[in-house]
Amino acid sequence: MSDSGTSPPNNKMHRRKSRGARNLLEDNSKFLANFDPGISRREKRKLAQSIPLQQTEPKNRKSSLYNEHGWLRESRRNLCDCLDFTCPGCHFPCPSCDSPMCGPVCRRNRRWMYEQINHDSKEKIIMNELIKNSAPQKKLPVKN
């Protein structure tokens, strides 16, 4: 008799559990049903980050100081980034162009050049001779 008293609530709980499990199975079967990893935003972003950017020529070629081979445009010199005109190349080979003349940044189509190099161990400053010669001299105003 005690079985008949406990069976209706047990039966009700059993039906609820089975209905919940059935709903979960239906929901899980629909989840990611139309998912295509080839077109997901995450995969596109990962692909874009993994492909290295190709070094492109700048839009305005005259704005860059170095040409596509890493030579200075104005003087047509292959100046090493150590600013020594006779240096054959004292840096590790550049990862993008394999030149020993590039410092930490590749010289191909670069828009800037080093003005000076400060050595910490020696109290020595190497100035860029090309910038010193080409920069116009500023006249300081005279105070009365």
LUMVEX-728574 format. One record per residue (C-alpha): x, y, z. Coordinates in pm, 1 decimal. Each point is the difference from the previous one (the first is absolute). Layout:
! residues N
u X, v Y, w Z
...
This chain:
! residues 144
u 0.0, v 0.0, w 0.0
u 285.0, v 227.0, w 61.7
u 107.9, v -60.2, w -361.0
u -325.0, v 139.4, w -133.3
u 45.0, v 313.9, w 212.6
u 353.1, v 73.8, w -127.7
u -46.9, v -102.9, w -360.3
u -205.8, v 298.1, w -127.7
u 264.8, v 263.0, w 97.6
u 279.5, v -231.6, w -121.6
u -179.5, v -53.9, w -328.2
u -47.1, v 376.6, w -40.1
u 372.3, v 64.0, w 65.3
u 96.4, v -274.7, w -242.8
u -214.8, v 159.1, w -274.4
u 156.2, v 341.5, w 65.8
u 352.1, v -142.4, w -19.5
u -68.8, v -188.0, w -321.3
u -164.8, v 308.0, w -155.2
u 301.2, v 212.9, w 101.4
u 243.8, v -254.5, w -141.9
u -200.4, v -18.3, w -323.9
u 3.9, v 380.4, w -31.9
u 374.0, v 8.9, w 64.7
u 61.1, v -259.7, w -270.1
u -204.9, v 200.8, w -248.9
u 178.1, v 324.3, w 91.2
u 343.9, v -159.7, w -22.7
u -74.5, v -147.5, w -340.1
u -90.6, v 347.8, w -131.1
u 303.9, v 167.4, w 155.8
u 269.0, v 67.0, w -265.5
u -204.6, v -186.7, w -260.5
u 69.2, v 264.3, w -264.4
u 353.4, v 82.0, w 118.9
u 266.6, v 7.3, w -270.1
u 347.9, v 64.1, w 142.9
u 124.8, v 126.2, w -334.2
u -224.0, v 304.5, w 6.6
u -6.1, v 81.7, w 370.8
u 127.5, v 340.9, w 108.8
u 247.0, v -157.8, w 239.1
u 158.8, v -214.0, w -270.5
u 20.1, v 292.5, w -241.9
u 169.3, v 210.4, w 268.2
u 248.5, v -277.5, w 79.7
u 84.1, v -41.7, w -368.4
u 49.6, v 373.7, w -43.7
u 240.6, v 8.3, w 295.3
u 197.3, v -305.5, w -109.2
u 64.0, v 119.8, w -355.7
u 294.2, v 243.8, w 8.1
u -68.0, v 332.6, w -160.7
u 179.5, v 40.5, w -330.0
u 232.5, v 295.8, w -9.2
u -164.7, v 232.2, w -246.6
u 136.9, v 301.4, w -174.2
u -119.1, v 326.0, w 155.7
u -259.9, v 201.8, w -186.9
u 225.2, v 302.8, w -32.1
u 344.7, v -131.8, w -91.3
u 161.0, v 340.9, w 34.8
u -93.3, v 15.4, w 367.2
u 226.4, v -295.7, w 83.5
u 371.4, v 62.6, w 51.8
u 103.6, v -351.3, w -105.1
u -91.0, v -177.5, w -324.4
u -136.2, v -353.0, w -42.8
u 354.2, v -144.2, w 28.5
u 89.3, v 188.5, w 319.0
u 226.4, v 261.1, w -160.2
u -33.1, v 371.0, w 77.2
u -199.6, v 173.9, w -273.8
u 180.4, v 336.2, w 1.6
u 363.4, v -107.3, w 16.2
u -48.0, v -349.3, w -150.7
u 217.6, v -145.6, w 276.3
u -33.1, v -328.3, w 180.8
u 57.7, v 145.8, w 346.3
u 6.2, v -238.7, w 294.2
u -216.1, v 91.7, w 299.3
u 317.0, v 40.0, w 208.7
u 51.3, v 323.2, w -204.0
u 349.1, v -103.1, w -119.3
u 42.2, v 55.3, w -375.4
u 264.9, v -274.7, w -29.8
u -185.6, v -265.0, w 202.0
u -80.6, v -317.7, w -199.2
u -283.6, v -83.0, w 242.4
u 34.6, v -59.0, w 372.0
u -352.7, v -109.8, w 97.9
u -163.3, v -340.4, w 0.3
u -164.8, v -77.5, w -335.3
u -338.2, v 167.0, w -32.1
u -290.7, v -248.3, w 21.2
u -181.1, v 161.5, w -294.4
u 283.1, v 82.4, w -244.7
u 306.0, v -194.2, w 133.7
u 215.4, v 314.0, w -5.4
u 263.8, v 41.7, w 273.9
u -33.7, v 378.3, w -40.6
u -347.7, v 24.4, w 158.7
u -20.5, v 69.3, w 369.6
u -302.9, v -114.6, w 200.7
u -234.4, v 136.2, w -271.0
u 30.0, v -87.6, w -370.1
u 124.2, v 281.7, w -224.0
u -216.9, v -86.2, w -302.4
u -232.0, v 297.3, w -71.3
u 72.8, v 138.3, w 346.3
u -111.5, v 359.6, w 52.9
u 246.1, v 97.4, w 271.1
u 371.0, v -28.1, w 76.2
u 207.1, v 5.5, w 314.7
u 112.8, v 348.5, w 103.3
u 261.2, v -116.2, w 248.3
u 121.3, v -301.1, w 194.8
u 81.6, v 35.1, w 370.0
u 240.9, v -257.7, w 142.3
u -58.7, v -58.4, w 369.6
u 330.6, v -174.0, w 67.0
u 201.7, v 275.2, w -162.8
u -95.1, v 361.2, w 28.1
u -19.3, v 9.0, w -376.9
u -274.0, v 133.0, w -225.8
u 4.2, v -81.0, w -370.7
u -187.0, v 262.5, w -200.9
u -151.1, v -69.8, w -340.6
u 210.0, v 198.0, w -247.7
u -274.2, v 1.5, w -262.8
u -246.3, v 170.8, w 232.0
u 255.4, v 255.3, w 119.2
u 87.5, v 98.7, w -357.3
u -352.1, v 9.6, w -138.3
u -172.8, v 172.9, w 293.8
u -29.9, v 377.0, w -41.9
u 180.2, v 203.1, w 263.6
u -236.3, v 189.6, w 226.2
u 85.3, v 357.8, w 80.5
u -62.7, v 85.5, w 361.3
u -164.6, v 333.6, w 71.1
u 234.9, v 258.0, w 146.6
u -108.5, v 159.4, w 326.0
u 88.1, v 364.6, w 63.3
